[in-house]
Each structure stands twice: as structure tokens, then as C-alpha cells.
């Protein structure tokens, strides 16, 4: 089939951010549909999508023409405040030289020319015009602008400038037919100019969306960009609906009178023949010692490192190192390892904590020798081939964790070492996800904020949730959309705009380093707010152009460890060597087995706490396995239960083949790790480790043909090794069933070290560790509440906020933790620093003493109010209300004293030693204290939770006995879990539904945090007496999308009666008839309505219990529970 005779050369994708309403995939599909030989991408002011477009168009059989619609400033691009608007200009790359010039121009527009928009000027353009085709652009172009304003001669002169820059053969006038009168005028004048000057014309359509009907959605997108309403008359808008991806037939008809303009699209296409060499690697130039090359120096450093790591270099160690070095050399990655070694060495030399490893790099003995990782791969059976092997030609990926507070120091070191122009961070793009796009579109449709918020919150909050999926899973949402035309329209527009790019941002950790200035390889972007320079290409396309990507990750847990060690040292205690802890420390395993892992790296979620209690880890290998197992796949597949049952001897460990024991023994015969899949392939089927790695990857893919091919290879290899065919089939099925859930053991092992380190600190230095944890969460009141509660459970005293104790951070003082002042609302770091600094001159004795000493510019009225309302100023000797009512007088006094002090004056009274007169002048006016409820609410307002006594705490016994959950645990429970929560209703919003029924949205809070609850009409009607209660209530229902969908609301007493239907008593093995009779007598003294279930060790094995006779019903109050607990035969008592 012949190609179409027209090509779109002026096309915008979603990377013309909040202006282009078409995805690159869809643009290419359109080009293929219309049989176009090529397509150009010309996004506004950037090349964000250029490489993505190049690769996808090439794969789709469409010639990619890379371009950009630049903003051209009339003056110098380096000048700011120029009144004249920038003009648009289309540039297309003819060849590699043109492409390189585009890279530089696009980069300089951001780095040097940004003023509202990324701009270039003709001075820069004239130097970098080779290999480019220039088109005069839309009505916003410089020449069209002159013609609109009737300045024909000016347009003629401007044309001459472009011809001088690009040459006449590379400059074209753009003709469009978009139905606009101004465009018709410009077209007419451009044709006149073309005839006068001999300049060629080209037909374009300034494509901004795919179909004509998409204009309405594009209009909404423009409103999101400009912050305007669709209903506003004076706003940016396209004045027609013609800016779509027209077919070649339509374009030929539109330009039937100017056929050469159509033909010239093909002429330009034939001129543009860019071919990019992708895949070659651009390693930075690493400075080497004299006489060394990268290979020799890496070998030397590895040998030196091995001598430090091992007392004796045994043959196994030497062989492993030799193997790895040979692979690294053959793949050309010696320089890469040296670069990573160098910046990690720098970090450690500056006392910056570095993680023990991350990802598959922990499986390398070379990494271990160089100090890149801190995990011995031989000791833990980690495989180098999982990290690198000759059959997998891809860049090594060594991600490094650093102390989050000092990560930037390492990045700056790398920047200085390799050059500012050779290093950049990596761009990412925020997309319009389901909830966000609904809110955006609701705003431009003038839907009230509260209604928009309510609708958006009906969409489940899962990260990858789509509008389509939300409508299919939420009947309530679907009903709302179907019954309300406005909401229906909202969702129609939202679905069209969903997943489009909304804004660029900077990758949290990614950095690229280059041997040459980056602008010769990729276009650069400069964030207008932060000034951070990043690549315009996303991470997944950087490897294609051969750039090394490294992740410098800031890990908060390393910051916590560093703070903890400093606190220990400050207290005069010996600082533990964190790299050489006793991994057999029984106290650590006791803590973990009890599930007391809050604040421990990777182990603190409630689900992980439950898993720890079931596994009962008693060796380091168990921690490694737990980190690998706690994921949806293993949890849902039954692997975890199998692991637990086998570990505790409740299920026999069996191996399909004796050779599997050496591979699976450490995990009780269960395939937990990807490395085990590889080892099974080696020992059963004789695979090389490279082949085994390919099998490992095949397991992760769900394509039947790939799995079938892998099966055939595996069984053929097994048969050669003497394994029975049926047995080989069974082993492969075992791999297929469980191996696909296998986790990277290298990563799990490295992170198990961090988990152990944090657990060790929590066990042996609890005060210092908790204080460090709390400091790490200064801006998260829910986390602070959680850790304060944990401290209480550990019998650690966290002192209430106090201006005579706290500072910027939580700190240890003797046997208690001082509350950080900067964790309080309205009290920033500056104010906290001032208060703590001045306290060095002595404690604050009164409100007047305080205001006379602190800098009132930082410690202003708002700060003082917060200090008083939170109880932080209680130490000043007066009640809260008295202090609050005297703020103005105290601040006036403080300002006066500080003013005199600044002038060098002293009070006459002070000179005379008449301090009593000063005190008399500053005598405080007394007031009656606020009510308890107001004090509690004030404290909660400033701290974010009830610190001294949350109203819920008095019901903690009932809550625990009846199986209710704390708010902090809800976030980690599976979706649709049934829960009951004690709490105070913090906020309440009632609405009337379309059926004229009442429902409500409320926030329920306890001492550990808060959660939203939805009260649907049927529940509202039944329990409305409790909905406006100021007292503690209990809400029961389902966890869904981070909320509780309420089924019941009641007071604690009613909940206790309803919930306390079963009392469970665990009896030990010393139980005899006499003791049983004694228990019966105890029960008879406490008659009630609660059934009794007796649990015994022998019955527990079969998960069974004995239900007591129906006449033995009890009232499970505190007295009965205490009495039972005193009996030697009773191990545990609980009510459910």
C-alpha cells in the first residue's frame, strides 16, 4: 500500500503539559491508521517525549521526526522583565547534527533563558542552526504576529533573518486552516510573501488532540493549566475545534488550492533522516592513579579489600572474586565500580552513614571487598549472576542508601568531581490520577469544593486505581454518576484527561553522570522553583542513550541510627559497633518474636508484627526470610503458612529430590528466594548460572510460550542429569507455583541487617532509639502519637512538652525523653532553637521572664499561644488560662525590656537592687482555669493528639479485651477487614442525599491517630443519637480505601455487653481435676452472659478448645480476669 501524501509536522503530545491532550502512543496509532510515512513531535518548549516518541514510532513503522516548538524572545534570552511576548518557532532535526543542536537549544532555554517560559534568542539560534529545519509556526510565531498587525515589511525583514540563519532551503512558512479569521489573513499574506521571496510553504494543523470531538476535553485541560473556570469568558481558549489529527484526505481538501504546501510535508520528511545510535554506554572518565588503568586498579582495590574483609583468603573466596572480576572486565564495567567505590569511600570518610546494600548488588563479593556493600555473599549464599551475567547485557544497577539528612553532600561531591555540566538529576512526571483529575475537572466546572472532595473520596485510594475500575467496583459512585448529569459530565471529561501528564518533578534519588557535557547526549530541564537541573528524558530512556543512572537514596532509618548513636555518645555511654553486632543476640529475637517491632526497619507494620509472632524468628536467616515473605504473592499463595508450619515442626519437610535439600534447607523446604530457583536449575538440570538467571526471569513472566520453553529446557537438562521425568515435571511445577513469588535474597539479606541493627538499638538503647525515632517524625503527628504510645508500653517516660526541657529535637535527659518543641503546631525550628538557646542562661521562671529573654520576632504571639495551650508553659507557675490572658502584657513588657537592653539601658530598680518592685509591676492577673474538656482539645489542637490523657484511654481494658483496634493499625489491615474502633468524633459533616436522606462523613480519633468514617443513611438513621456525641464512641464496620464504612455506632458500655460473648482461658499442662473444680467455683461467683472456652496445649495443636457447660456463663469484668490470672494453671485470659 502506498504511503499517504501528507505528514503532520506540527504535533503536540501530553508533554505540551496541560495543553496537549494526546498520548504519544495514540498519535502514532493515528499515523499508522492513516498510513502516514512519518510523524513529527513538536511539544511546547521541551523535548520531554522526544526519545519515547523516537523509539515507539520506529517500532510502529513510522519515521520519527524530532522537533520542538520553541519560545523565541525578541531580545536577549538572558534578560528578565522584557515586556514583549516570546514568539513560537518550530524546529525539526534533519540529522544527528540537528538533533544535537536541538538538545543544546532546549537545554539552554531552561538553564539560561527561563522567564515564565523556557526561551531562546536569535543569537543562540544562529550558532546552533545546522541540521535544522525551521517553520514559521502558528499565529504565535514572529512572522504571523507581524502580519496580523499589518506589518508586512517587518514580516519580510524577519523572513530574511531566518533565511540568514537557516538557509532558504531549510525555512518554510506554515499554512493552517483552523477556521480562524486571523489565520485566513495570515495565510493570504504568507502566500504573498512566499511569492515575493521564493520561500516554500508547508501545511500543518497544530495538532493538540486526536479527534474533533476532543476539543471540549482540551478546553478543560487549558482551564486546569490556567486555573480558570470553563464558564469564564475572559480566559485562554482555542477559538475553534479544528486542532485535531486530521486525515491526509481532509488536509488535501483544505489545501487543494495550495497543493505544494501538502507536497512539502513529504519534502521535509525526506530531508529529515535522523538515526540515533542507542545502546552504547557513556561511562564517565574516572581519574586513575599513574600507571593504572580501570581494570588493574579495580583488581588492586578488590584484593586489598578482601584482605580486610577475610582473615584468610581461601580458594572459594579467590575463585569467586576472580569470576566476578572477569565478568566485570568483559562487560566493560570496571569504571562503573570505581565510581561507586569512590563516592561511598567519600561518604564514609565524612561520617555519612551508608546502608549495608540494596538490591542484587549485595550478591557481589567485589562490591563487598570495595565496601560498596556490607554483606558477605558467601556466608549467605548470594549469587553474583543475579546481579550481573554475560548473557544479560544491561547496565549494572547499584542503588545506595545514605543518611537522608546528608545525601546531598554525596551528590555535591560527585557533581564537583565530574563537573557541573556532566551530572544531572532525573526528571519524573506526575500524571493526572483518578482522584486528582476528578478534583481538577470539578474545579474548572465550578462544582463546589466540598462536593468535589466528597465525590473524589468515593474513588478508592489505591495507587493505580483508574476511574473505570472505580466505577466498576463502587456501586454508590456509579449510581451518583448515572443519576446526576453534572457528575456524569464530570466523569466523562475526567476519563478523557486521566493519566495525562500534569507536571514535571525531580526523581527522588536518580542521578546521571556523563563523560561529556550532558547537553551533547540529552536535553536538560531546570526546575523554576528549586533550580535543580535534571534530564528531560525519564529514567527508563536514559539507559537507551547510554547514560549511567545511579540512585542516591536518602533512607530515614539511617538518619535515625545516626541520631541514636550520637545520643548514646552524648550520654557518655560506649557506642556500639553497628557493623559487628552479635547476630545471635537472644534479646533481639525475643523482641521480634513478641511482635514488638514498631519503629524497626521494614518490620513495623501491624501485618508484619502478626507475622513475626507466628514465625517466632530465632536466627538471622529467619529475618531474611520474613522480609522476603511479607508480600501479597506469598501471603495469598499459602507459602507463608507452609513456611511457618514447617519451621515449627507441625508439618514434615519434604524434598522432591535429595539434591534440593542443600538449596532449600534454610527455608524449611519452601522456595522463598529467586536465588533458590536459580540454584535448583543448576543442581537439577545442570544449567549454567546465566541460564538459571534466564529461568528466574521467565518465572516472573506470565506468557505461556516463555514458560513452556523454560519447562522444556529444564526437563531436558534434568533428564541429562539422571532425574526421572515425572520428578522433573513435579520440580518444575513447584518452581512455577512458588518460584514466581520468589524474592531477591541479596536485597532481603542487606535489609535484614538494617532491621537487626534497629531492633538491637531498640532493645539495648530504648530511650535513645525512641527519641531518635520521634525526631524523625517531627511533621507527622500520627507517627509521633504512635511512638509516644509505644514508649508508654515500654515504660519509657516521654515528658510532656516543656519550655524548660525541650528543644528542636526529641532528646534524652536522664531516664526520660524531652518533647521536641518544633513538633508542636505553629512552633517552627527557628522558635524552638531560640527558646532552647536562651535557656542555656537559666530556666524560665515566669511568663514575663520568658518574654523578656526570647527573640519576640521569632517567638511571636502565635508561638506563645501555642506553648500555653499545649501545656508547654505550665512550668511558669500559673494555670493555662491565666498565662493566656496575660500574653499581651507580657509581650509588651518583654519588648520594653529588650528595647532598653538594646540601647544599653538598665532599669533604675535593677540598679538599686529593688527586684521586688519589678515583680510588683509585672504582677500577673489571675484567672480561673479552663475546663478539662477545653484543656484537652487545646492540647490536641497543638500536639495533634491527646498526650496527657486521651478520653479513649480509660476504655483501654475494654478495648483490648473485646478485640477493638487502634487507629494506627488500621492502615496496614487488608481491605474489607471488619474492625471496631474506640474514639472521639473530631469532625462531622452531614449531608442530604438525592433520596432526601441524611448521611455523614466523620473523623474518628484515638491516642494513636485519626481516620475517616462514612455513615450511610441506613446506619445514620439507626445510630444518629451517637453521631454528634462529644463522648467516646465505638464504630464498627469495614476498612475500605483508608476509611471505615460504618455498620454500627454505640457507646463503650453497650459495645462491651455486645462484644463480651466469649471468655477464653489458656491453661498450662499442669491442669488437674482439683484445679478444674476451683475454676468452676470462681466462675459461679461471677455469673453473667459470657460463654467460657478453655484452651490447652494438646488441643491447640489441632486448633481446638473446650466450651464450658451452658450453666457456666460469666460476667468478664476486671475482678474476674484478675482472679483468674492469679491462678498458677492459667497462662492467659482474653475476651472476644
C-alpha positions, -999 to +999 in steps of 0.1 A: +000+000+000+013+034-009+020+059+018-002+089+023+009+121+006+007+142+038+026+141+071+018+161+103+048+182+111+034+203+139+021+179+166+017+182+204+015+154+228+007+153+265+042+166+271+030+200+260+019+200+296-018+209+302-021+219+266-015+187+246-044+162+251-030+133+232-006+105+243+023+096+221+010+060+216-023+073+203-006+098+179+015+070+164-016+048+161-033+076+142-003+080+119-004+042+112-042+043+107-037+070+080-007+052+065+015+082+070+052+075+063+063+098+092+052+120+120+068+149+138+066+157+176+069+194+184+060+199+220+059+234+235+092+244+250+106+209+257+118+176+244+103+155+273+088+130+250+113+130+222+131+097+228+099+079+238+084+091+206+115+081+185+115+045+199+078+040+197+074+055+162+103+034+149+088+003+164+055+012+148+070+016+114+066+054+113+096+076+106+101+098+137+108+135+131+120+150+163+113+187+169+102+213+194+081+244+193+105+269+209+097+302+226+118+328+209+123+361+228+126+393+208+156+405+229+183+386+248+172+354+265+193+363+295+172+394+302+142+392+325+113+416+326+110+420+288+075+433+281+072+418+246+059+383+245+080+355+232+071+341+198+067+304+188+091+288+164+091+252+150+125+235+146+129+200+133+161+178+133+172+167+099+201+146+111+222+139+141+239+173+140+204+189+140+194+167+169+225+177+189+216+213+183+181+207+194+194+192+227+215+222+234+189+248+224+163+231+245+186+228+275+198+265+273+162+277+271+157+263+306+191+268+321+198+304+309+167+316+292+138+308+316+114+337+323+079+323+327+087+301+297+120+284+286+133+309+259+160+311+233+171+341+212+184+345+177+219+349+189+220+314+203+199+301+173+224+315+148+252+295+164+233+262+166+212+262+134+230+235+114+210+204+106+177+220+115+146+229+095+127+259+107+089+266+102+072+299+110+048+283+135+012+293+144-004+327+150+020+330+179+050+329+156+071+360+150+062+364+113+025+357+117+023+382+146+037+409+123+012+401+096-017+401+120-008+436+129-005+447+093+033+450+093+041+433+060+075+448+056+085+438+091+075+402+083+096+404+051+126+416+072+121+388+098+120+363+070+154+375+058+168+369+093+155+333+094+169+327+059+203+341+070+202+317+100+189+285+084+193+290+046+163+293+023+162+256+017+156+250+054+129+276+061+092+272+055+061+293+060+034+273+079-001+274+065-030+263+086-068+261+082-083+262+116-114+283+108-100+314+124-103+348+106-068+358+117-054+326+103-070+333+069-054+367+069-020+353+078-023+326+052-031+351+025-001+373+035+022+343+038+014+332+003+022+367-009+055+367+010+063+333-004+058+345-039+078+377-033+108+360-016+107+325-031+101+308+003+083+275+004+051+269+023+041+238+043+006+228+055+002+219+092-027+216+116-011+224+150-024+192+164-034+193+201-058+164+204-068+134+184-104+138+173-125+169+166-148+160+195-119+161+219-118+199+217-141+201+247-117+180+268-088+200+256-106+232+267-110+217+302-073+209+301-064+245+293-086+256+322-067+233+346-035+249+333-046+285+337-067+280+369-098+293+352-134+281+350-149+267+318-177+293+323-153+323+324-155+344+292-121+361+295-097+333+295-072+314+273-091+293+248-088+279+213-114+297+192-122+266+171-124+228+173-101+222+143-068+215+161-071+177+158-052+150+140-068+155+106-066+127+080-045+132+049-077+134+029-090+163+049-057+181+046-056+176+008-091+190+006-084+220+028-053+229+008-065+219-027-056+254-039-021+252-025-010+216-033+026+224-029+021+231+008+009+194+011+038+182-011+063+200+010+053+179+041+068+150+022+098+170+011+106+179+047+100+142+057+126+132+031+151+158+044+147+145+080+166+113+084+177+112+120+191+078+131+202+076+167+227+051+179+211+038+210+226+013+235+262+023+236+274+032+271+288+066+281+309+059+312+324+089+330+361+095+329+373+082+363+406+098+374+431+070+379+465+068+398+495+070+375+504+037+359+469+022+364+440+015+341+404+008+352+409-029+352+442-030+371+430-005+397+397-023+403+417-056+408+441-039+431+413-024+453+395-057+453+425-076+465+432-050+492+395-052+503+394-089+505+424-089+529+405-065+552+373-085+550+387-120+555+413-133+579+423-159+553+417-157+515+405-193+509+402-208+475+364-203+474+369-166+481+396-162+455+377-181+428+345-161+434+364-128+432+383-139+400+350-149+384+333-116+392+363-095+380+364-114+347+327-108+341+330-071+351+360-067+328+344-084+299+313-063+302+333-031+304+320-021+339+353-016+358+349+022+357+314+019+370+325+000+401+353+025+407+329+054+405+306+038+431+335+028+453+348+064+452+317+082+463+309+056+490+345+060+503+339+098+504+307+094+523+322+071+549+353+094+553+329+122+562+310+101+587+279+098+565+261+065+572+258+042+542+234+013+540+247-023+540+235-028+505+204-027+483+191-050+456+211-076+438+245-058+442+247-073+476+254-106+459+288-094+446+320-102+465+337-074+446+311-050+460+317-064+495+355-061+491+352-025+479+330-015+508+301-008+484+280-034+504+284-048+538+271-083+533+293-113+528+277-130+498+295-163+505+282-166+541+246-160+530+247-179+496+241-148+475+246-151+437+266-127+416+247-139+385+215-124+400+233-091+397+255-094+366+260-121+340+274-120+305+241-131+288+222-102+303+237-072+286+224-043+307+239-017+329+247-028+365+223-012+389+238-003+423+214+018+444+229+032+476+212+042+508+226+072+526+217+090+558+188+111+544+200+143+560+234+141+544+227+125+510+231+159+492+267+161+504+275+130+484+256+143+453+276+176+456+309+156+458+300+137+426+290+170+409+323+187+418+344+156+408+329+151+374+318+186+366+285+205+369+279+201+332+283+163+333+259+155+361+222+160+365+192+146+384+164+128+366+130+141+357+098+124+366+063+133+356+032+135+378+002+121+360-035+130+365-046+100+385-083+092+392-089+112+423-067+141+413-082+145+378-118+145+392-108+173+416-092+192+388-121+189+365-146+196+392-128+229+399-130+241+363-166+231+362-174+253+392-185+223+413-183+233+450-151+222+467-168+201+494-189+183+468-159+176+446-140+163+477-168+141+486-170+126+451-132+122+448-131+104+481-156+078+468-129+066+444-107+040+462-073+054+472-052+026+457-021+040+439-030+026+404-068+030+407-085+041+375-119+058+371-131+029+350-122+005+378-136+027+405-170+028+387-170-010+383-162-016+420-182+012+437-220+009+432-225+041+452-202+060+429-218+045+398-252+055+410-241+090+416-226+093+381-257+078+364-283+098+383-266+133+382-260+148+348-234+172+361-215+144+378-218+123+347-202+151+327-175+155+353-166+118+349-168+120+311-142+147+310-121+132+338-118+099+320-106+116+288-079+135+308-070+107+332-033+097+331-022+127+311+010+144+323+002+171+349+036+184+359+073+176+358+092+170+390+126+156+401+132+119+408+137+114+445+171+097+441+182+093+405+214+109+391+232+105+358+269+111+352+284+116+317+320+117+302+310+147+281+287+177+287+252+163+292+237+186+266+255+166+239+236+135+249+203+146+265+182+178+268+182+193+303+155+208+324+159+233+352+131+234+378+120+270+380+114+268+418+143+248+431+168+255+404+177+217+403+189+207+369+176+173+356+174+154+324+144+160+301+142+122+295+127+099+321+149+072+337+138+044+315+150+062+284+184+073+298+199+038+297+190+037+260+212+067+253+240+050+273+240+071+305+248+057+338+219+061+362+226+058+399+202+061+428+214+081+458+186+072+482+180+091+514+170+065+540+153+079+571+163+049+592+200+056+587+193+091+600+176+076+630+206+053+636+230+082+633+210+103+658+207+074+682+244+067+682+251+104+688+226+105+717+243+074+732+277+090+729+264+123+743+252+104+773+287+091+780+279+055+771+300+032+748+288+034+712+281+000+697+299-011+665+269-014+642+288-034+616+298-061+641+268-068+662+261-102+676+236-116+652+227-143+678+215-117+704+186-135+721+170-103+734+166-091+698+148-123+688+126-122+719+116-087+710+108-096+674+090-129+683+067-109+706+058-087+676+071-056+694+086-043+662+072-008+660+099+015+647+121-013+634+131-010+598+108-030+574+091-048+604+069-022+620+035-027+602+008-045+621+007-072+595+045-077+599+041-077+637+015-105+634+038-125+610+067-121+635+046-136+663+037-165+640+072-172+627+089-166+661+123-159+645+153-172+664+181-168+639+192-142+613+181-164+584+145-161+597+146-123+594+159-126+559+130-149+550+104-128+567+113-098+547+110-119+515+077-135+525+058-105+536+044-096+502+009-101+486+020-131+464+035-153+492+008-143+517-020-152+493-004-184+479-001-202+512+037-201+511+039-182+544+016-207+562+037-236+548+069-219+559+055-214+595+042-249+598+074-265+587+096-242+608+077-252+640+077-289+631+039-291+627+044-302+591+071-325+577+098-310+555+100-330+523+122-327+492+112-339+457+149-348+452+177-352+478+197-326+459+172-300+468+180-302+505+212-282+502+192-254+484+160-253+504+171-264+539+175-228+552+138-221+543+124-254+555+119-267+520+099-237+508+111-218+477+114-182+491+141-166+470+148-161+433+183-174+440+168-207+451+151-210+417+185-205+401+202-230+423+175-256+417+181-252+379+218-257+384+217-288+407+187-305+390+191-295+353+228-286+351+220-250+340+248-225+340+241-197+363+234-174+334+209-199+320+194-202+356+190-164+357+171-165+325+148-192+340+144-170+370+132-141+348+109-165+329+091-174+361+082-137+366+065-135+332+030-148+326+034-156+289+026-193+283+050-196+254+080-184+275+071-207+304+067-237+281+101-230+265+116-228+300+099-261+310+113-279+280+148-267+288+145-276+324+132-311+319+157-318+291+185-308+315+171-328+344+169-359+322+206-355+313+214-352+350+197-385+357+165-372+372+133-391+365+110-373+340+080-373+363+101-360+392+115-333+369+080-322+359+070-321+396+100-300+405+093-276+376+057-273+387+070-265+422+092-237+408+063-224+387+039-224+416+062-208+443+092-196+424+073-168+407+068-153+441+105-156+449+122-125+462+157-112+457+177-127+486+205-103+482+182-074+488+164-092+516+197-100+534+210-065+532+178-051+546+177-078+573+209-063+586+193-029+589+163-045+605+185-062+630+205-031+637+174-010+645+160-039+666+193-041+685+192-003+693+155-006+704+164-035+728+196-021+743+192+016+740+154+021+741+154+058+753+179+069+727+163+049+700+128+061+707+140+097+709+156+094+675+125+078+660+104+106+673+128+133+659+125+116+625+087+122+625+085+159+636+060+167+609+038+135+613+017+138+644+001+104+638+035+088+639+045+108+670+014+096+687+022+061+678+057+062+691+047+080+723+022+052+729+050+027+722+072+044+747+044+041+774+042+004+767+079+001+771+077+020+804+097+049+789+087+083+802+082+108+774+079+141+793+051+164+783+062+194+762+080+219+785+099+251+776+124+243+803+133+209+787+125+206+750+145+218+720+144+214+683+146+176+685+134+150+710+162+143+734+172+121+763+176+137+797+184+111+824+157+085+823+131+103+803+127+118+768+122+156+764+095+165+739+107+184+708+092+220+708+094+220+670+070+191+669+042+215+681+019+233+657+029+269+649+063+265+665+090+262+639+126+252+642+137+288+645+115+295+675+124+262+691+161+270+686+157+304+702+139+291+733+164+263+738+194+285+732+183+312+757+175+286+783+213+280+785+213+311+806+189+296+831+154+282+833+124+304+825+108+313+858+077+333+847+058+344+816+074+379+820+109+364+824+103+343+792+091+373+771+119+395+783+146+369+772+135+353+739+135+370+705+099+381+700+103+383+663+106+345+661+088+337+694+057+358+685+022+358+699+011+328+679+040+308+692+034+318+728-003+310+724+006+275+712+031+270+740+004+279+766-025+259+750-004+228+747+007+229+783+043+236+773+044+267+795+029+250+826+063+253+843+059+291+845+039+287+877+004+297+866-026+279+851-031+279+813-059+304+811-040+329+834-009+327+812-031+330+780-049+361+792-017+378+802+001+374+768-003+410+757+010+424+789+039+400+789+049+407+753+047+445+759+069+441+789+093+418+771+096+442+741+102+471+765+130+453+784+147+441+752+144+476+738+162+491+768+187+464+767+195+471+731+200+508+740+224+498+768+200+510+795+192+493+828+162+497+850+166+521+879+150+494+901+176+468+890+205+493+897+190+498+932+186+461+937+148+466+941+137+434+923+105+432+943+093+465+927+099+450+892+080+419+902+051+441+915+049+460+882+048+426+864+023+411+887+001+387+867-036+389+867-051+356+878-080+338+860-099+306+867-085+277+847-102+264+815-125+234+818-109+200+814-125+194+781-112+227+767-077+219+780-078+185+763-090+200+730-063+227+731-036+202+737-049+181+708-050+211+685-013+219+691+002+184+696-021+167+670-032+141+696-041+138+733-009+135+751-016+136+788-048+116+788-069+108+757-105+102+766-102+068+749-075+056+773-099+050+802-116+023+780-083+006+770-090-025+790-125-030+774-110-022+740-082-048+744-104-075+759-130-070+732-106-071+702-110-035+691-083-019+670-063+013+675-064+037+646-027+034+639-031-003+630-060+002+605-038+014+577-020-019+575-050-042+576-062-059+545-091-042+525-126-051+538-113-062+573-140-060+599-130-037+628-142-019+659-125+013+670-129+034+701-125+071+695-137+107+698-156+122+668-132+150+658-150+164+628-185+158+615-201+166+581-237+158+575-252+158+540-286+151+524-286+125+497-306+128+465-331+105+481-336+131+508-319+110+535-292+120+559-257+105+559-224+117+574-187+118+570-168+120+603-133+118+616-127+094+645-096+099+666-079+079+694-045+084+711-027+070+681-042+089+652-074+096+633-094+080+604-124+090+583-156+071+587-186+071+562-220+068+578-245+058+551-282+067+555-294+033+570-267+034+597-272+072+603-309+067+609-303+038+634-274+054+654-279+091+649-280+097+687-243+089+689-231+108+658-230+142+675-217+128+708-188+145+725-180+114+744-161+083+733-180+061+708-172+028+692-176+025+655-177-010+639-175-016+602-153-024+573-119-009+564-122+004+528-100+028+509-084+041+541-118+047+557-142+028+580-176+021+563-197+021+595-222-007+603-227+002+640-221+031+663-225+027+701-211+037+735-184+017+751-207+001+777-231-012+750-202-024+730-187-043+759-220-060+765-224-070+729-188-080+723-182-098+755-198-131+745-168-153+749-141-156+776-110-176+766-087-191+792-054-208+782-044-234+808-010-250+811-002-287+811-002-289+850-040-288+849-057-314+871-093-322+884-088-303+917-078-271+899-107-275+874-132-276+903-115-245+918-120-227+884-157-237+883-162-222+918-146-189+906-170-189+876-201-195+897-193-164+917-194-142+886-225-152+867-233-134+836-240-140+798-205-148+785-195-183+773-162-198+785-137-215+763-108-235+777-076-238+757-049-264+764-016-272+748-026-305+734-058-291+719-041-260+705-021-283+681-054-291+665-067-255+668-095-267+691-109-256+725-134-269+751-166-249+756-177-249+792-213-260+802-241-236+793-248-230+831-213-216+834-219-182+819-199-153+835-196-115+836-160-110+824-152-079+845-118-068+857-122-086+891-128-119+874-099-116+850-075-106+878-086-135+899-081-160+871-047-146+862-035-153+898-042-190+893-009-209+885-027-231+860-039-200+840-014-188+813-036-162+795-071-147+796-089-128+769-124-117+759-138-117+724 
